[in-house]
Amino acid sequence: MTDSPHIPVMVNEVVEALAPRDGAVYVDATFGAGGYSRALLEAADCTVWGIDRDPLAVTFGRDLSKSYQGRLTVLSGRYSDMQALLADVGVGQIDGVALDLGVSSMQIDDPQRGFSFRADGPLDMRMNSADADAQTAADVVNRMAEQELADVIYTYGEERASRKIAKAIVQLREKAPIQRTEELAGLIRRVVRQSKDGIDPATRTFQALRIYVNEELLELEKGLVAAESLLAPGGRIAVVSFHSLEDRRVKLFLQDRAGQAPRPSRHMPDHGQTMVPTFRLIKRGAVKPGAQETSDNPRARSARLRWAERTDATVPVAA
């Protein structure tokens, strides 16, 4: 992992958004290769708690922490559980949290993890590869009913050819289970035409399977709520997403919590159930990476950063 070509996306923009200061406490909630953690630790004399469910990332992070004399600690777990994970180590409030959504470079670059359609490997896609009870992408494509599989590919991959792909998968698996990424990618390329924009036909289906296997959208929704509860007044959240499903959820959450969610209709009655804003949108809209970064790191092209600052309002208790 130390030799991984991982490049943290929009790292300068994330650090600027979080505005790290001496003595503050930050959470790198999707630690990965620790790019954001390192940048925060070098920007201020602060403390960073990293969180990752990937055992390899946790091992790497614990080795990296030796270079920061007690200022960096990496915890094993899902970032949706960050409140409980931090409570276990005596942390009840933080000054900032960074979320880099989706798959990390070291995961997608390792064929044995099964995330990539560009290299052959086992059709796995689990972010926590040590969880023997968790279903793999192979489990999904070989066991799921055709209609449900089509729904997964359409919902999480926004793939218009989802029914055609699901039908082809079911036909192929009747002969033998689909176990390799190369098998699945080849099948999709035979069924779906190459698009004019040059995107590989397998892209959306692989995205859909990865999101479904790892419950990424549910993880995001829970993680945003957890961060809201942990952040001190004036604390900030910075979220980097890589596709519209994620970005839309982040956008709507922050708008809602900032009291700027659009009403369904101006003609609908206002029942006075307005919530005191728990976030302040410092910058409206998403920040995109600069031309130089997208040239140096093509994976940054679809990245979008949204960030906000916590107010002093109490988080309402869910009903």
Secondary structure as the mmCIF struct_conf table of DSSP 4:
data_model
#
loop_
_struct_conf.conf_type_id
_struct_conf.id
_struct_conf.beg_label_comp_id
_struct_conf.beg_label_asym_id
_struct_conf.beg_label_seq_id
_struct_conf.end_label_comp_id
_struct_conf.end_label_asym_id
_struct_conf.end_label_seq_id
TURN_TY1_P TURN_TY1_P1 THR A 2 ASP A 3
TURN_TY1_P TURN_TY1_P2 VAL A 9 MET A 10
HELX_RH_AL_P HELX_RH_AL_P1 VAL A 11 LEU A 18
TURN_TY1_P TURN_TY1_P3 ASP A 22 GLY A 23
STRN STRN1 VAL A 25 ASP A 28
TURN_TY1_P TURN_TY1_P4 ALA A 29 THR A 30
TURN_TY1_P TURN_TY1_P5 GLY A 32 ALA A 33
HELX_RH_AL_P HELX_RH_AL_P2 GLY A 35 ALA A 43
BEND BEND1 ALA A 44 ASP A 45
STRN STRN2 THR A 47 ASP A 52
BEND BEND2 ARG A 53 ARG A 53
HELX_RH_AL_P HELX_RH_AL_P3 PRO A 55 LEU A 64
HELX_RH_3T_P HELX_RH_3T_P1 SER A 65 TYR A 68
TURN_TY1_P TURN_TY1_P6 GLN A 69 GLY A 70
BEND BEND3 ARG A 71 ARG A 71
STRN STRN3 LEU A 72 SER A 76
BEND BEND4 GLY A 77 GLY A 77
HELX_RH_3T_P HELX_RH_3T_P2 TYR A 79 ASP A 81
HELX_RH_AL_P HELX_RH_AL_P4 MET A 82 ALA A 87
TURN_TY1_P TURN_TY1_P7 ASP A 88 GLY A 90
STRN STRN4 ILE A 94 ASP A 100
BEND BEND5 GLY A 102 GLY A 102
HELX_RH_AL_P HELX_RH_AL_P5 SER A 105 ILE A 108
TURN_TY1_P TURN_TY1_P8 ASP A 109 ASP A 109
HELX_RH_3T_P HELX_RH_3T_P3 PRO A 111 ARG A 113
BEND BEND6 PHE A 117 ALA A 119
STRN STRN5 PRO A 122 PRO A 122
BEND BEND7 LEU A 123 LEU A 123
BEND BEND8 MET A 127 ASN A 128
TURN_TY1_P TURN_TY1_P9 SER A 129 ALA A 130
TURN_TY1_P TURN_TY1_P10 ALA A 132 ASP A 133
BEND BEND9 ALA A 134 ALA A 134
HELX_LH_PP_P HELX_LH_PP_P1 GLN A 135 THR A 136
HELX_RH_AL_P HELX_RH_AL_P6 ALA A 137 ARG A 143
BEND BEND10 MET A 144 MET A 144
HELX_RH_AL_P HELX_RH_AL_P7 GLU A 146 GLY A 157
TURN_TY1_P TURN_TY1_P11 ARG A 160 ALA A 161
HELX_RH_AL_P HELX_RH_AL_P8 SER A 162 ARG A 173
TURN_TY1_P TURN_TY1_P12 GLU A 174 LYS A 175
BEND BEND11 ALA A 176 ALA A 176
STRN STRN6 ARG A 180 ARG A 180
HELX_RH_AL_P HELX_RH_AL_P9 THR A 181 VAL A 191
BEND BEND12 VAL A 192 VAL A 192
HELX_LH_PP_P HELX_LH_PP_P2 ARG A 193 SER A 195
TURN_TY1_P TURN_TY1_P13 LYS A 196 ASP A 197
TURN_TY1_P TURN_TY1_P14 PRO A 201 ALA A 202
HELX_RH_AL_P HELX_RH_AL_P10 THR A 203 ASN A 214
TURN_TY1_P TURN_TY1_P15 GLU A 215 GLU A 215
HELX_RH_AL_P HELX_RH_AL_P11 GLU A 216 LEU A 230
STRN STRN7 LEU A 231 SER A 241
BEND BEND13 PHE A 242 HIS A 243
HELX_RH_AL_P HELX_RH_AL_P12 SER A 244 ARG A 257
TURN_TY1_P TURN_TY1_P16 ALA A 258 GLY A 259
HELX_LH_PP_P HELX_LH_PP_P3 ALA A 261 ARG A 263
BEND BEND14 PRO A 264 PRO A 264
TURN_TY1_P TURN_TY1_P17 ARG A 266 HIS A 267
BEND BEND15 MET A 268 MET A 268
BEND BEND16 GLY A 272 GLY A 272
HELX_LH_PP_P HELX_LH_PP_P4 THR A 274 PRO A 277
BEND BEND17 THR A 278 THR A 278
STRN STRN8 PHE A 279 ARG A 280
BEND BEND18 ILE A 282 LYS A 283
BEND BEND19 GLY A 285 GLY A 285
STRN STRN9 VAL A 287 VAL A 287
HELX_RH_AL_P HELX_RH_AL_P13 ALA A 291 ASP A 296
HELX_RH_3T_P HELX_RH_3T_P4 PRO A 298 ALA A 300
TURN_TY1_P TURN_TY1_P18 ARG A 301 SER A 302
STRN STRN10 ARG A 304 ARG A 310
BEND BEND20 ASP A 312 ASP A 312
HELX_LH_PP_P HELX_LH_PP_P5 ALA A 313 ALA A 318
#
